[in-house]
Amino acid sequence: MHPRLLKTFLAVARTGNLTRAAQEVNLAQSSVSDQIQALETELGGSLFTRSRQGLTLTPAGEALKPYAEDLLALADDARGAVDATKADMAGSLSIGALETIASARLAPWLAGFRADHAGIDIKLRIAGSGDLLRRLSDGEIDVAFCFERPAELDTEAPDQRLARRVVAHEPLALIAPPGDNRADVDLAALAEKDFVATETGCVYRAMVDNAFGEAGLGKPRLAAEAGSIDAIAGLVAAGAGFALVPRLALAAAIEHAEVAELAWPGPARSVDVVMTWRRRRVQPPALKALLTAMGEGFTEITPAGARPRHAASLPS
């Protein structure tokens, strides 16, 4: 069974749709169909039941799925073991991150890491947390940086193939339109304010809902839902309402007085930044170097006496 066929099989099993699977594995839909047929011919049985609702695994497909995952993981381990025998530190790293973490935390840190490891080719992928963890499980990226997902958003058991480490604790910031600079807003007043937030099910929305719940405020009164932190900042700056977001995402907007930062009157809130990677028997040298350099978190790397630009202004 060729790993390429197994990867395609898992994409179809996950999406239940040939078109979406083709997008995931960067193939034409006809090629995905051909690969599934080739795998079914090789194994001598149907792997999917086809219906108007999509594709679902047959008992044979369910039996193959864990072995396909293990075989692909073993192939990845083998590549890492071979890479570990090389004398130099050359190699590549595919790093996935949420956009806010990538721009505010990861980019300055990577500048120092790249200067110390010039032989490593770095690719930075931006996506949502769910997509990042999926890519990590499939071996499309080597490591992912996300905010800790609240328990209510995780409906499945933790993937035991993944290792994780908290690398930063980021405070949440209560932001308001730029003319509202009062620092003494209380819970009663806050409950009457309109808020801008992301949609339900998003990690940023869960942060807001949990903070309100812990403060005894119930659900926030929404003026609008927005699909990105930048859009939320723009709406708040235009006077649409308040917002509660990770401070690192809007540190520049706060510093330039585009929005006002108020004291959150409820229990202090922060969110963890989590680094996640796949467990391997032998880690590839490039990934091992990253894990070692990360140490306890986003501590500054100062190659050749220089420090990453703007690193000093980042919130800790």
LUMNULO-536734 format. One record per residue (C-alpha): chain; residue number from 0; residue in one letter; x, y, z. Coordinates in steps of 0.05 Angstrom, whole numbers, always signed. Each point is the difference from the previous one (the first is absolute). Last residue first. Example, Ala and Ser with C-alpha at 12.3 -4.5 7.8 and 13.67 -1.06 7.14 Angstrom:
BEGIN
> cadena,num,residuo,xx,yy,zz
> A,1,S,+273,-21,+143 $
> A,0,A,-27,-69,+13 $
! end
This chain:
BEGIN
> cadena,num,residuo,xx,yy,zz
> A,315,S,+91,+781,+565 $
> A,314,P,-24,+56,-45 $
> A,313,L,+44,+14,-61 $
> A,312,S,+35,+67,-1 $
> A,311,A,+70,-28,+9 $
> A,310,A,-6,-44,-61 $
> A,309,H,-10,+60,-46 $
> A,308,R,+59,-21,-45 $
> A,307,P,+32,-66,+20 $
> A,306,R,+62,+10,+42 $
> A,305,A,+71,+7,-25 $
> A,304,G,+64,-22,+34 $
> A,303,A,+16,-51,-53 $
> A,302,P,-64,-39,+13 $
> A,301,T,-45,+25,+57 $
> A,300,I,-55,-51,+11 $
> A,299,E,-56,+27,+44 $
> A,298,T,-40,-46,+44 $
> A,297,F,-64,-23,-33 $
> A,296,G,-10,-61,+44 $
> A,295,E,+33,-45,+51 $
> A,294,G,+50,-28,-50 $
> A,293,M,-19,+23,-70 $
> A,292,A,+72,-12,-21 $
> A,291,T,-4,-74,+17 $
> A,290,L,-66,-10,-35 $
> A,289,L,+26,+37,-61 $
> A,288,A,+65,-39,-3 $
> A,287,K,-38,-66,+6 $
> A,286,L,-45,+22,-57 $
> A,285,A,+61,+13,-45 $
> A,284,P,+35,-64,+23 $
> A,283,P,-60,-45,-16 $
> A,282,Q,-29,-30,+64 $
> A,281,V,+16,-73,+12 $
> A,280,R,-53,-48,+28 $
> A,279,R,-51,+53,-19 $
> A,278,R,-55,+37,+37 $
> A,277,R,-33,+52,-43 $
> A,276,W,+2,+73,+19 $
> A,275,T,-41,+51,+39 $
> A,274,M,+21,+68,+27 $
> A,273,V,-54,+30,+45 $
> A,272,V,-13,+74,+13 $
> A,271,D,-39,+5,+65 $
> A,270,V,-56,+49,+11 $
> A,269,S,-6,+53,+54 $
> A,268,R,-56,+26,+44 $
> A,267,A,+0,+38,+65 $
> A,266,P,-67,-8,+35 $
> A,265,G,-50,+54,-19 $
> A,264,P,+8,+75,-6 $
> A,263,W,+42,-2,-64 $
> A,262,A,+41,+65,+1 $
> A,261,L,-10,+40,-63 $
> A,260,E,+43,+4,-63 $
> A,259,A,-20,+54,-50 $
> A,258,V,+2,-13,-75 $
> A,257,E,+40,+34,-55 $
> A,256,A,+42,+29,+56 $
> A,255,H,+65,-17,-36 $
> A,254,E,+22,-46,+58 $
> A,253,I,-68,-33,+2 $
> A,252,A,+0,-13,-75 $
> A,251,A,+71,-27,+5 $
> A,250,A,-16,-47,+58 $
> A,249,L,-62,-26,-36 $
> A,248,A,+13,-74,-10 $
> A,247,L,+48,-3,+59 $
> A,246,R,-56,+21,+45 $
> A,245,P,-41,-63,-12 $
> A,244,V,-71,+26,-12 $
> A,243,L,-59,+29,+38 $
> A,242,A,-41,+48,-42 $
> A,241,F,-41,+64,+9 $
> A,240,G,-50,+31,-49 $
> A,239,A,-13,+25,-70 $
> A,238,G,+40,+64,+11 $
> A,237,A,+43,+1,-62 $
> A,236,A,+61,-22,+40 $
> A,235,V,-41,-59,+26 $
> A,234,L,-20,-20,-71 $
> A,233,G,+72,+6,-25 $
> A,232,A,+27,-41,+58 $
> A,231,I,-52,-55,-12 $
> A,230,A,+19,-2,-74 $
> A,229,D,+73,-7,+18 $
> A,228,I,-17,-56,+49 $
> A,227,S,-35,-38,-55 $
> A,226,G,-68,-27,-22 $
> A,225,A,-44,+52,+32 $
> A,224,E,-64,-6,+40 $
> A,223,A,-38,+64,+15 $
> A,222,A,-34,+41,+54 $
> A,221,L,-1,-59,+48 $
> A,220,R,-25,+3,+72 $
> A,219,P,+49,-45,+37 $
> A,218,K,-27,-65,+29 $
> A,217,G,-9,-9,+75 $
> A,216,L,+31,+55,+42 $
> A,215,G,+23,-41,+61 $
> A,214,A,+73,+20,-9 $
> A,213,E,+18,-73,-14 $
> A,212,G,-53,-2,-53 $
> A,211,F,+23,+64,-33 $
> A,210,A,+72,-26,-4 $
> A,209,N,-24,-67,-26 $
> A,208,D,-42,+32,-55 $
> A,207,V,+57,+46,-22 $
> A,206,M,+52,-55,-3 $
> A,205,A,-50,-46,-35 $
> A,204,R,-8,+53,-54 $
> A,203,Y,+75,+2,-12 $
> A,202,V,+2,-77,-7 $
> A,201,C,-55,+2,-53 $
> A,200,G,-62,-42,+11 $
> A,199,T,-47,+60,+3 $
> A,198,E,+21,+55,-48 $
> A,197,T,+53,+52,+15 $
> A,196,A,-14,+57,+47 $
> A,195,V,-24,+73,+2 $
> A,194,F,-33,+21,+64 $
> A,193,D,-57,+47,+19 $
> A,192,K,+3,+27,+71 $
> A,191,E,-54,-9,+52 $
> A,190,A,+35,-58,+35 $
> A,189,L,+63,+43,+4 $
> A,188,A,-36,+52,+41 $
> A,187,A,-21,-52,+52 $
> A,186,L,+70,-31,+0 $
> A,185,D,+35,+66,+14 $
> A,184,V,+36,+49,-46 $
> A,183,D,+54,+36,+41 $
> A,182,A,+55,+10,-52 $
> A,181,R,-39,+51,-41 $
> A,180,N,+33,+14,-67 $
> A,179,D,-60,-3,-46 $
> A,178,G,+20,+46,-58 $
> A,177,P,+40,-54,-35 $
> A,176,P,-58,-50,-6 $
> A,175,A,+8,-56,+52 $
> A,174,I,+48,-56,+14 $
> A,173,L,+1,-51,+57 $
> A,172,A,+67,-36,-6 $
> A,171,L,+13,-74,+13 $
> A,170,P,+67,-18,+28 $
> A,169,E,+45,-49,-37 $
> A,168,H,+35,-57,+35 $
> A,167,A,+56,-29,-42 $
> A,166,V,+34,-65,-21 $
> A,165,V,-49,-53,+24 $
> A,164,R,+26,-66,-26 $
> A,163,R,-33,-54,-41 $
> A,162,A,+14,-70,-26 $
> A,161,L,-44,-32,-53 $
> A,160,R,-10,-74,-16 $
> A,159,Q,-47,-6,+60 $
> A,158,D,-52,+41,-37 $
> A,157,P,-44,+28,+55 $
> A,156,A,-70,-30,+3 $
> A,155,E,-51,+34,-45 $
> A,154,T,-52,+54,+14 $
> A,153,D,+51,+55,+14 $
> A,152,L,-35,+67,-3 $
> A,151,E,-28,-6,+71 $
> A,150,A,+69,-13,+28 $
> A,149,P,+25,+68,-20 $
> A,148,R,+54,-2,-54 $
> A,147,E,+68,+25,+22 $
> A,146,F,+23,+52,-50 $
> A,145,C,+38,-29,-58 $
> A,144,F,+71,-12,-24 $
> A,143,A,+10,-61,-45 $
> A,142,V,+60,-44,-14 $
> A,141,D,+24,-43,-58 $
> A,140,I,-51,+16,-53 $
> A,139,E,-33,-45,-52 $
> A,138,G,+10,-62,+43 $
> A,137,D,-74,-19,+0 $
> A,136,S,-7,+12,+75 $
> A,135,L,+33,+68,-8 $
> A,134,R,-44,+19,-57 $
> A,133,R,-62,-17,+41 $
> A,132,L,+28,+38,+59 $
> A,131,L,+10,+61,-44 $
> A,130,D,-69,-5,-31 $
> A,129,G,-33,+0,+68 $
> A,128,S,+43,+58,+24 $
> A,127,G,-15,+45,-59 $
> A,126,A,+54,+10,-53 $
> A,125,I,+66,+34,-15 $
> A,124,R,+58,-41,-26 $
> A,123,L,+73,+20,+12 $
> A,122,K,+53,-36,-41 $
> A,121,I,+71,+0,+27 $
> A,120,D,+61,-27,-36 $
> A,119,I,+52,-19,+51 $
> A,118,G,+73,+11,-19 $
> A,117,A,+3,+70,+32 $
> A,116,H,-13,-28,+69 $
> A,115,D,+22,+57,+47 $
> A,114,A,-28,+55,-44 $
> A,113,R,-63,-41,-11 $
> A,112,F,-12,-5,+75 $
> A,111,G,+9,+74,+10 $
> A,110,A,-49,+19,-55 $
> A,109,L,-45,-57,+23 $
> A,108,W,-13,+36,+66 $
> A,107,P,-21,+64,-33 $
> A,106,A,-48,-38,-47 $
> A,105,L,-28,-46,+53 $
> A,104,R,-28,+49,+50 $
> A,103,A,-39,+57,-32 $
> A,102,S,-7,-22,-72 $
> A,101,A,-5,-76,+7 $
> A,100,I,-41,+2,+64 $
> A,99,T,-52,+46,-31 $
> A,98,E,-2,-40,-65 $
> A,97,L,-10,-67,+35 $
> A,96,A,+60,-43,-11 $
> A,95,G,+30,-55,-43 $
> A,94,I,+74,-14,-7 $
> A,93,S,+30,-41,-57 $
> A,92,L,+73,-11,+16 $
> A,91,S,+52,-19,-50 $
> A,90,G,+69,-32,+2 $
> A,89,A,+72,+18,+9 $
> A,88,M,+28,-12,+70 $
> A,87,D,+63,-34,-26 $
> A,86,A,+28,-69,+15 $
> A,85,K,-58,-39,-27 $
> A,84,T,-20,-61,+41 $
> A,83,A,-61,+36,+29 $
> A,82,D,-29,+8,-70 $
> A,81,V,-3,-75,-7 $
> A,80,A,-37,-7,+67 $
> A,79,G,-48,+56,-19 $
> A,78,R,-16,-33,-66 $
> A,77,A,-14,-66,+36 $
> A,76,D,-44,+35,+51 $
> A,75,D,-42,+29,-57 $
> A,74,A,-7,-68,-31 $
> A,73,L,-22,-27,+68 $
> A,72,A,-52,+55,+7 $
> A,71,L,-27,-17,-69 $
> A,70,L,-4,-73,+19 $
> A,69,D,-34,+16,+66 $
> A,68,E,-54,+43,-31 $
> A,67,A,-13,-52,-54 $
> A,66,Y,-3,-54,+53 $
> A,65,P,-51,+40,+39 $
> A,64,K,-44,+9,-63 $
> A,63,L,+4,-70,-29 $
> A,62,A,-51,-32,+47 $
> A,61,E,-49,+58,-9 $
> A,60,G,+8,-8,-76 $
> A,59,A,-14,-74,+4 $
> A,58,P,-62,+13,+43 $
> A,57,T,-22,+50,-54 $
> A,56,L,+20,+72,+7 $
> A,55,T,-49,+54,-20 $
> A,54,L,-3,+40,-64 $
> A,53,G,-51,+54,-14 $
> A,52,Q,-72,+15,+16 $
> A,51,R,-24,-24,-69 $
> A,50,S,+32,-67,+15 $
> A,49,R,+66,-37,-9 $
> A,48,T,+24,-50,+51 $
> A,47,F,+75,+2,+6 $
> A,46,L,+58,-49,+7 $
> A,45,S,-25,-53,-49 $
> A,44,G,+41,-64,-1 $
> A,43,G,+58,-36,-32 $
> A,42,L,+56,+38,+35 $
> A,41,E,+37,+18,-65 $
> A,40,T,-65,+13,-37 $
> A,39,E,-26,+44,+56 $
> A,38,L,+66,+39,+0 $
> A,37,A,-3,+9,-76 $
> A,36,Q,-72,+22,+5 $
> A,35,I,+18,+51,+53 $
> A,34,Q,+58,+25,-43 $
> A,33,D,-44,+7,-62 $
> A,32,S,-53,+39,+39 $
> A,31,V,+53,+48,+27 $
> A,30,S,+28,+8,-71 $
> A,29,S,-69,+16,-27 $
> A,28,Q,-9,+53,+54 $
> A,27,A,+64,+34,-23 $
> A,26,L,+55,+0,+52 $
> A,25,N,+25,+48,+52 $
> A,24,V,-8,-47,+60 $
> A,23,E,-49,+44,+38 $
> A,22,Q,-35,+27,-62 $
> A,21,A,-10,-71,-27 $
> A,20,A,-30,-20,+68 $
> A,19,R,-50,+57,-6 $
> A,18,T,-21,-23,-69 $
> A,17,L,-2,-74,+17 $
> A,16,N,-45,+10,+61 $
> A,15,G,-4,-37,+66 $
> A,14,T,+48,+51,+27 $
> A,13,R,+40,-43,+49 $
> A,12,A,-5,-66,-37 $
> A,11,V,+16,+34,-66 $
> A,10,A,+62,+32,+30 $
> A,9,L,+20,-66,+32 $
> A,8,F,-5,-37,-66 $
> A,7,T,+42,+54,-35 $
> A,6,K,+55,-8,+52 $
> A,5,L,-4,-75,-7 $
> A,4,L,+7,+4,-75 $
> A,3,R,+61,+44,+5 $
> A,2,P,+30,-45,+52 $
> A,1,H,+1,-57,-51 $
> A,0,M,-33,-64,+24 $
! end
